Amino acid sequence: MIFLNIIKVIGIIILVIILLLILILAAILYLPIRYRIESRNMEVSGRASWIGLIRIRFSYSRQKGPAAIGKALWIPFFEHPSSPDQTPTIKDSNKKGSNIKDSNNEESNEKESNEKDPNNDNYDFDVKNVASKSRHSKKKRKKTGKIKKIKMQIQKWIHVFQSNRNALRKCKQTLFHIIKVILPKKIRIEGTYSLGSPDKTAQALGIAACFPIGYRNNWKIYPDFDVEEAYFDGYIDIRGRIYLYQIVFPLLRLLFDKECKKLYKAVK
């Protein structure tokens, strides 16, 4: 009886651990990562968080440069810029002593070489000519070898792409799906701008008017045709959320697809 009770307790503990792991995995996959990026007068700040447990903040300004900090609960796990390390300084006396030793060694080496080679100039001239010719021939051989390798690689890639079109189509669809998942859901823009000349400013306004996202998010962009310098004075607010299951499941589908496996083997 005691043995059976011990087995029951161990089984219950294992089941609880498995359930906790499943809950943690489900939370990671199905709870969103929220991010927000703001820009005002060419200064950028942003933050990303996962249910408040993991938080990342970053900022950029012309005066201070980039800065970022990441925290898990209240414990920071990275920070930029980090505190500078204190490196020990080397005394000047040691530097001077080492410089004197190096100069003495160089002088002694020069004396020995001059004593051994009385006709040093002619010998150096012949050696330089031979070395330059050999280097030139080696460079030519390397170039021809590289060109042949590049041609072989191009022919290989063309054959791989032609024989695995379905796998490439699936990879392209998955890539576009992941980009769509990561892209922001709301983009708010308010401000005035100029590109330095009235024609370029008007062209930019016409291009921005072609995108329906501006109408959906109620963009308020006012062109400035009088100023002859490029500038933007306003506010940009970008918000989005990422569900990891929308990225992980399509990638797993690609990894276990038969046609994609053939493509991986051909690329390797």
N, C-alpha and C positions, 0 to 999 in steps of 0.2 A: 504493500500500500504506500509506503513512504517513497519508494522508487517511482511509482506511477504519479504521485503528487508532484515530485520534482520534475518529471517529464512534462506534466501539465503546466507548471509554472514557467518552465523554459519555453514551451510552445506559445504560451500567452505573451511572453516577453518578445519572442521573435515576431509574432503577429503584430504587436503594437509598433515595433520598430519598422516593419514593412509598411504598415499603414501611415506612419509618420513620413517615411520616405516618399510614398505615393502622394501624400498631401503637399509636401514641399515641392515635388516635381510638378504637380498640377498648379501650384501657386506661381512657380517660376514661368510656366508656359502660358497660363491663362490670365494672369494679372498683368496689366499693361505697364510698360515703361513710359512715363510721361516726360516730355521735354518742352522747353520754352526758350526762345532766343529773342532778345530785345536789342534794338540799336537806336541810339539817339545821338544826333550830331557826331557821327563817325566813331562813337564809343559803343562797343558790343559787350553784352553780358548775357549769360544763359545759365540754365540749370536743368538737370535731369534727375529723376527719382523713381524708385521702385517701392511702392506702398509705404513710403516714408522711412524704410529701413536703410536703404542705400541712397545716398544723395551726392551729386556731383555739381559743383558750381565752377564757372569759369568766367573770365572777363578779359577784355582787351582795350587798351587805350594807347594813344600815341605817346603820352608822357611816361606811363608806368610799364607798358608792354603787356605781354600775356601773363595771366595768373590763373591758377586752378587749384581746387581742393576737393578731395573725395572723402566721404565719411560713411562708415557702417554703424548705424545707430548714432552714438556720439563719439566714436573712436575714429580719428582720421587714418586712412590707409595710404594716401599719397597727397603731396602738396608741391606746387610749383609757383614761384621759385622756392627751392628749399633753402634752409639755413646754410651759409657758406662754411665749409670745413676749414679748420685751423691747421694749416700745414706748418711744420717746424721750419724755421729759418736757418740757413747755413751761414756760419761765420765767415767774415771776409778773409781772415787769416788762412783758413783752409782753402779758400778759392785761390788766394795768391800762391800758396805752396803748390797746389796742383798745376797752376799755370806755369810756374817756374820749372817744374818737373817735365811738363809736356814740351816746353821750348828746348830744354836740354836734350831730351830724347830726339827731337826733330833735328837739332844741329849735329848730333852724333851720327844719325842715320844719313844725313847729307854728306858728311865727311867720308863715311865708309863707301857710299855709292860713287863719290868722285874718285876715291883711291882705286876702286875696282875697275872703273870704266874710264880710261883716259880719252877715248874717242867717242864720247857720249853723244854729241850732236848728230853725227852721221848715222850712228846706230839707231837713235830715236826716230830719225826721218824715215829710214827703211821700214822699221817696225810699224810706224803709223800708216804708211802706204799699204802694206800688206793687210793690216787690220781693217782699214777702211774698205778695201776691195772685198774681203771676206764678209764683212758686215753687210755690204750692199747686196751680195749674192744671197746671203741668208734672208734678208728682208724680202727679196723677190720670191724666194721659195715659200716663205711664210704667207705672203700675199696670195700667191697662186693656190696654196693649200687651203687658205681661208675661203677664197672664192668658190672652190670646188665643194667645200663643206656646206657653204650657204646654199648653193644650188641644189645639193642633195637634200638638205633640210626642207627647202621650198617644195621640191617635188614630193617629198614624203608627206608634208602637211596637206598639199593639194589632194593627194590620193586618200589620205585619212578623211578629209572633209567631204569628198565626193562619195565615199563608201559609207559614211555615217551621217547622212543628212537628217534622218529622223531624230537621232540622238542630239544633234546640234539644235534642231527645232525645239526639242523639249528643254534643253538647257537655256535657250533664249527666252522661252515662255516663263521659265522659273525665275530667271534673272529680272525680267520686267515685272513679274509679280512681287518679288522682294523689294524692288525699287518703289513700287506703288505702296507697299506696306510701310516703308520707312518715310516716305514723303510726308510733309506736314499736312494737317487737316484744315488749319486756319492760317491765313496770312493777311495781316492787317497793315496797310501802308497809308500814312498821312504825311504830307509835306510838299515842299516846292523843290524844283530841280532845274538844272541847266547843264547842257553838254558843251557850252562854249560858243555855239553858233545856232541861229534860229532854225535852220533846216534840219540839223541833227536832233535838236530838241523836239521838233515836230515829228520826225521819224520815230523817235523813241516812244512818244505818246501814242502814235498810230499802232506800233507793235504791241504796246501794253493793252490797247483797246481790243486787240484781236483775241485775247485770252479771257474766257468766261469766268475764270477764278477771280478776276478783279471785280466783276459785277456781283458775284456771290458774296464776297467778303467786304463789299462796300468800300473799295479803295478811294481815297481822296488825294489825287496827285494833281498838282498845279504846275504847269510849265512856266518858266521865266525866260522870255525871249529877249530881254534887255541886257542881261549880264553876259559878258564875253569870257567868263571863266566857268569851268565845270565845277559844280557843287551839288550837294543834296542837303537840305535842311528839313529834318522831319523826324518821324518816328516809325519804326518797323517792329512788328510783333508777330513772331512765328510760333505756332503751337502744334504739337502732334503727340501721338501715342503709338507705341509699337507693341504688338502682341507676338511673343516669341514663337507660339505654336504656328503662326502663319508663315514663319521662316523655317522652322525646324522640320515640320512635316513634309513640305515640298522638297527640301534637301534630302531627307531620308528616302523619299520616293525616287529621286534621281539616283541615289547611291545603289538602290536595289533593283533598278531597271536593267533589263538584259541588254538592250541596245546601248545604254550609257556605260555599262560595264565593258562592252566591246570597245567603245571609244576610249575609256581609260586605259585599257591594255594597249591599244594602238598608239596612244600618246606616249606611254612609257617606253 
